[in-house]
């Protein structure tokens, strides 16, 4: 896959200087040399696997600043919340503070093997749906937002690039931007256009959901399989034209009808013209 990406890049830009990094380039022994090559070489692109990308961490100082801002946002959310949501936020704050304490307890001198030292200023992430489990707070039942280490790593790196280079710092590519939950639309926007969300007053998920979504209460089979229950799900979009206007400012969407993709025939279906 690395060779395919690099060859496609060179097909589009024949004069480009491309550094292709394999798994061995980010082992503990070779990582410092790879970071030095990134920083000192005049590269137009660095092609690296997702696992290798995740093995290059941000510095302790960058992570500390990120966690401090996250804690400040959570504390601010408590002032505008009530009931069980406050309890949930307080639990999240406690877990985040505990992780912050562990970080400070294990702090070591930076040896230069960190993402900031690579000199990279833009991220192109293929199969970007792998980062959809970004942490966010919500009072809507059944909606995720717990967060994952992979999504937090991407969030940290994008936050660093945004603080240093501005708003145009990433391209995400995926065939399934919204697969399991409407909240995945918010996650993509929070990665790629947080400034637009802030201008619209929908930085927090619940504000976004109140503006662009609605819950639906339906009858569904209970987990025991022997009874039914009424369940409320966040399952419908609204204000779609306004949402698409905002989303299309960062999204280039192509449907199957617009792409000459080879697809298998359906038995009994019409043959392609």
RAPE-V37205 format. One record per run of one state. SS is the DSSP state (hx for helix, st for strand, lp for the rest). FROM is the first residue (numbers start at 1). TO is the last residue. If there is no record, write none. Layout:
ss = <SS:SS>
from = <FROM:FROM>
to = <TO:TO>
This chain:
ss = <lp:hx:lp:st:lp:hx:lp:hx:lp:st:lp:hx:lp:hx:lp:hx:lp:hx:lp:st:lp:hx:lp:hx:lp:st:lp:hx:lp:hx:lp:hx:st:lp:st:lp:hx:lp:hx:lp>
from = <1:2:13:18:22:23:27:31:41:45:49:50:55:60:80:84:106:115:119:123:127:128:132:149:166:170:174:183:193:194:200:205:213:222:228:238:240:249:256:259>
to = <1:12:17:21:22:26:30:40:44:48:49:54:59:79:83:105:114:118:122:126:127:131:148:165:169:173:182:192:193:199:204:212:221:227:237:239:248:255:258:273>
